[in-house]
């Protein structure tokens, strides 16, 4: 390893730690939060219910990972799964799941809390890192994700109104 990879790894682990702290008040993990957001957005954009295969593509994770995450959210009564047909399963948010993700999005995203935390992290030590506009940062991160084979399509806008 070298300093760049070590630094990326440590930044990733730090962001997961903060993500766990933020989502804990809703009884979620960052991964479960992303899954629920993906199900909610899919339902808003496409009539019908999402399949686990579509969810796997959106999140860029393996089939066993999606199954495990969906099962855990089903136990919490936040997600429902329909019967298996033609080797696929449709799923959706329960009423409880819809209410929870609306509250979580309002607190974490629409309030600007996550954005303020990220901005604060970039201003540590009194130095403002305005070295990149958001579009440039998004392009750099996208380039790195593609290079490293990330296939996830779930994207969060930079601002709730985007």
C-alpha positions as CSV (number, residue, x, y, z in Angstrom):
1,X,0.0,0.0,0.0
2,X,1.0,3.6,-0.2
3,X,-0.1,6.9,1.3
4,X,-2.9,7.5,-1.2
5,X,-4.6,4.2,-0.7
6,X,-4.1,4.3,3.0
7,X,-5.5,7.8,3.2
8,X,-8.6,6.8,1.1
9,X,-9.1,3.7,3.3
10,X,-8.9,5.8,6.5
11,X,-11.3,8.5,5.1
12,X,-13.7,5.8,4.1
13,X,-13.6,4.1,7.5
14,X,-14.1,7.5,9.2
15,X,-17.1,8.3,7.0
16,X,-18.6,5.0,7.9
17,X,-18.1,5.7,11.6
18,X,-19.9,9.0,11.2
19,X,-22.6,7.4,9.1
20,X,-23.2,4.8,11.8
21,X,-23.6,7.5,14.4
22,X,-26.0,9.4,12.2
23,X,-28.2,6.5,11.2
24,X,-28.2,4.8,14.7
25,X,-31.0,7.1,16.0
26,X,-33.2,5.5,13.3
27,X,-32.2,1.9,14.1
28,X,-30.4,1.7,10.8
29,X,-26.9,1.3,9.4
30,X,-25.6,3.4,6.5
31,X,-26.0,0.3,4.2
32,X,-29.6,-0.2,5.3
33,X,-30.3,3.5,4.9
34,X,-29.0,3.4,1.3
35,X,-31.1,0.3,0.6
36,X,-34.3,1.9,1.8
37,X,-33.5,5.1,-0.1
38,X,-33.0,3.0,-3.3
39,X,-36.4,1.2,-2.8
40,X,-38.1,4.6,-2.1
41,X,-36.6,6.3,-5.1
42,X,-37.3,3.3,-7.4
43,X,-41.0,3.3,-6.4
44,X,-41.2,7.1,-7.1
45,X,-39.6,6.8,-10.5
46,X,-41.0,3.5,-11.8
47,X,-44.5,2.1,-11.3
48,X,-44.5,-1.2,-9.5
49,X,-42.1,-2.7,-7.0
50,X,-38.4,-3.2,-7.2
51,X,-36.8,-6.6,-7.5
52,X,-33.8,-7.8,-5.5
53,X,-31.9,-8.0,-8.8
54,X,-32.6,-4.3,-9.6
55,X,-31.6,-3.4,-6.0
56,X,-28.3,-5.3,-6.4
57,X,-27.5,-3.3,-9.6
58,X,-28.5,0.1,-7.9
59,X,-26.4,-0.6,-4.8
60,X,-23.5,-2.3,-6.6
61,X,-23.4,-5.2,-4.2
62,X,-23.6,-9.0,-4.5
63,X,-26.9,-11.0,-4.4
64,X,-26.1,-12.6,-1.0
65,X,-25.5,-9.1,0.4
66,X,-28.8,-7.8,-0.8
67,X,-30.6,-10.9,0.5
68,X,-29.0,-10.5,3.9
69,X,-29.9,-6.8,4.1
70,X,-33.4,-7.3,2.9
71,X,-33.9,-10.2,5.4
72,X,-32.7,-8.0,8.3
73,X,-35.0,-5.1,7.2
74,X,-37.9,-7.6,6.8
75,X,-37.4,-8.8,10.4
76,X,-37.6,-5.1,11.5
77,X,-40.8,-4.8,9.5
78,X,-39.4,-2.0,7.4
79,X,-39.4,-4.0,4.1
80,X,-41.8,-6.6,2.7
81,X,-40.9,-9.3,0.2
82,X,-43.4,-10.9,-2.1
83,X,-43.3,-14.5,-3.2
84,X,-40.6,-15.7,-5.5
85,X,-41.7,-15.8,-9.1
86,X,-39.5,-16.5,-12.2
87,X,-36.4,-16.4,-9.9
88,X,-37.1,-12.9,-8.8
89,X,-38.7,-11.3,-5.7
90,X,-40.5,-8.0,-5.6
91,X,-40.2,-5.9,-2.5
92,X,-41.2,-2.6,-1.1
93,X,-41.2,-0.5,2.0
94,X,-43.9,-1.1,4.7
95,X,-45.9,1.8,6.0
96,X,-43.5,1.8,9.0
97,X,-40.5,1.7,6.6
98,X,-41.8,4.6,4.6
99,X,-42.4,6.7,7.7
100,X,-38.9,5.9,9.0
101,X,-37.0,6.7,5.8
102,X,-39.0,10.0,5.4
103,X,-37.9,11.0,9.0
104,X,-34.3,9.9,8.4
105,X,-34.1,11.8,5.1
106,X,-35.6,14.9,6.6
107,X,-33.1,14.8,9.5
108,X,-30.0,13.7,7.7
109,X,-30.3,15.0,4.1
110,X,-33.0,17.7,3.8
111,X,-31.8,19.5,6.9
112,X,-28.3,19.7,5.4
113,X,-26.7,17.9,8.4
114,X,-24.6,15.5,6.4
115,X,-23.4,18.3,4.1
116,X,-22.5,20.4,7.1
117,X,-20.5,17.6,8.6
118,X,-18.6,16.9,5.3
119,X,-17.9,20.7,4.9
120,X,-16.7,20.8,8.5
121,X,-14.4,17.9,7.9
122,X,-12.9,19.7,4.9
123,X,-12.2,22.8,7.0
124,X,-10.4,21.1,9.9
125,X,-7.3,22.9,11.2
126,X,-8.5,26.3,10.0
127,X,-7.7,25.6,6.3
128,X,-10.7,25.8,3.9
129,X,-10.5,23.3,1.2
130,X,-12.3,25.1,-1.5
131,X,-9.9,23.6,-4.0
132,X,-12.6,21.9,-6.0
133,X,-16.1,22.9,-6.9
134,X,-18.7,20.2,-6.2
135,X,-18.8,19.3,-9.9
136,X,-15.1,18.7,-10.0
137,X,-15.1,16.7,-6.8
138,X,-18.0,14.6,-8.2
139,X,-16.1,14.0,-11.4
140,X,-12.9,13.0,-9.5
141,X,-14.9,10.6,-7.2
142,X,-16.8,9.2,-10.2
143,X,-13.6,8.6,-12.1
144,X,-12.1,6.7,-9.2
145,X,-15.3,4.7,-8.7
146,X,-15.3,3.6,-12.3
147,X,-11.6,2.8,-12.3
148,X,-12.0,0.6,-9.3
149,X,-15.0,-1.2,-10.8
150,X,-17.8,0.3,-8.8
151,X,-21.1,-0.5,-10.5
152,X,-23.5,1.2,-8.1
153,X,-26.0,3.6,-9.7
154,X,-27.5,5.1,-6.5
155,X,-26.6,8.7,-6.4
156,X,-27.4,11.4,-3.9
157,X,-27.7,15.0,-5.2
158,X,-25.3,17.5,-3.7
159,X,-28.2,19.5,-2.4
160,X,-31.8,18.4,-1.5
161,X,-33.2,20.7,-4.2
162,X,-30.9,19.3,-7.0
